[in-house]
Amino acid sequence: MSDPQITDLLDRAVHHAPAMHLDADDMLAAGRGRVRRRRATAAGALAGSLAVVAAVWGGLTGGSDLLGTREIQPATTVFEEGETFEATLFDGFQTVDDDQVGHSYDVRLSRTTADGAVTLVLSDGGAVVEEVQAESPVPGLEVFAGERLTVALWVEPEGVVASVPLVGPVDPGGPSDVRHTDVDGQQVAYAVWAGDVVPMPDAVRDVYLVGHDDVVTLSGRDLETAELRAGDEHAVVWSDPSVAVWGYAVTVTWVGLPPQTGLSQFVDGPAMLASSSWTSEDGTVGLSLLPDGAGRVETVDGGDLASTTLDGRAVVLTDTTGPTELTVRFGLGGTTYTVQDYSADLFTLDTADGTAASLQPRVEARDPALALVAHSGARLLEVGDGHLLAGPVVRDLAGGAVVLVTGGDPVPAVLTDLRVEVAGRWVTPVDVAQVLLADGRIATAASVAAAADEVTAVGRLVNGQVERWSPGAG
């Protein structure tokens, strides 16, 4: 299957039918609270589809074993100590830089002395352009961070069906496929980030090793994991609270590829939602992590649905036959949303005069950190990170005012529960939006039908009373 065909499979979406529903309140109540290590399974017989609605970095990764339950034992080394070797990792890696200059990279690994470090030798068109020594951020992971490429290597132990690198400190997954090859008689997995193609990671911190029903890290950090089955499809999901990341590995049988994987940095944002779907004429598979507190889950069209909790939040896997767009609904804060509509609502702000605009973070963490862009493409507002760090930002805009705040958000129902103090009186905003900034902070925006100099504070509704909120830069 070609790359364009794969992209087409992952990008196409599909349509509706009669509603069915699953009440998930008891499921969520039972799943509240964190545990150091827990595995759960869930299966059901309803339906649904989830569109790609959040900033999730995904990839196609393959393991070295058939599906099957095994205890995963991470390797603590990649190459035997004291051995010298020289071997090709890959060659003919083609890129085109910003100046439209083509490159053809070959990578060799070598250790010339028994007590020396492993070195990556990078050639471009046959000429050596860089030599980079390995660093090992955790046992069993070798990282070569060069000027042109970053390369990470590790060993996939028996029982692993997919590997997912964790890069950072903010970007949770980075766009990189995992590949496999033999280096000096050792089967290794590796990932490559080319500066001409994708943003280079600040660091490669760890690797998630995904088995048939469990996930471990090379570093041995505690994770919470869950397994779901819906129809013929299977998913393993996990939460890594230490880095505020959740991840997934979904086996989509009709795609005929290794598990589809991704990571998302939404664990610390209770209002955030992460969702992905895979669609073809043969079927539609969807996976979604719902906002914290989502209670009633409703889906339409025939098919299969499995639900469980992960770190106290609902996770839904759906499977149906045919190219049919499915809808999943859920309740939050007394309001019912669809996955697609909730996402659009969360990331879109309607101004006081009715202009619809997207709240957009910068990909890179430098000024301006946040922009409000009208659906026409016009930039309505840009705010630098220095202003956001100083506290709430209020600007006159489009017949009213827009308030921007950053920091933690312990209220999942931010779309309905945020309040703004205008001339000494708490009012319900015209609209609310929320996004994740490049450095991991949550930014919340609210529009009001008032002048900026009348806005005095931001608050939230808690048990029928408004509490003043000073989120700051946390």
Secondary structure as UniProt FT lines:
FT   HELIX           3..11
FT   STRAND          19..23
FT   HELIX           25..31
FT   STRAND          41..43
FT   STRAND          57..60
FT   TURN            81..82
FT   STRAND          85..96
FT   TURN            98..99
FT   STRAND          102..111
FT   TURN            114..115
FT   STRAND          119..124
FT   TURN            125..126
FT   STRAND          127..133
FT   TURN            139..140
FT   STRAND          141..145
FT   STRAND          149..154
FT   TURN            158..159
FT   STRAND          162..168
FT   STRAND          178..183
FT   TURN            184..185
FT   STRAND          186..194
FT   TURN            195..197
FT   STRAND          203..210
FT   STRAND          215..217
FT   TURN            218..219
FT   STRAND          224..230
FT   TURN            231..232
FT   STRAND          233..240
FT   HELIX           241..243
FT   STRAND          245..251
FT   HELIX           253..255
FT   STRAND          260..264
FT   TURN            267..268
FT   TURN            270..271
FT   STRAND          274..280
FT   TURN            281..282
FT   STRAND          283..289
FT   TURN            292..293
FT   STRAND          296..300
FT   STRAND          304..310
FT   TURN            311..312
FT   STRAND          313..321
FT   STRAND          328..332
FT   TURN            333..334
FT   STRAND          335..338
FT   HELIX           339..347
FT   STRAND          348..350
FT   TURN            352..353
FT   STRAND          356..361
FT   STRAND          370..374
FT   TURN            375..376
FT   STRAND          379..383
FT   HELIX           385..390
FT   STRAND          393..397
FT   TURN            398..399
FT   STRAND          400..406
FT   HELIX           414..417
FT   STRAND          418..422
FT   TURN            423..424
FT   STRAND          425..427
FT   STRAND          431..436
FT   TURN            438..439
FT   STRAND          442..448
FT   HELIX           452..454
FT   STRAND          455..462
FT   TURN            463..464
FT   STRAND          465..469
FT   TURN            472..473
//
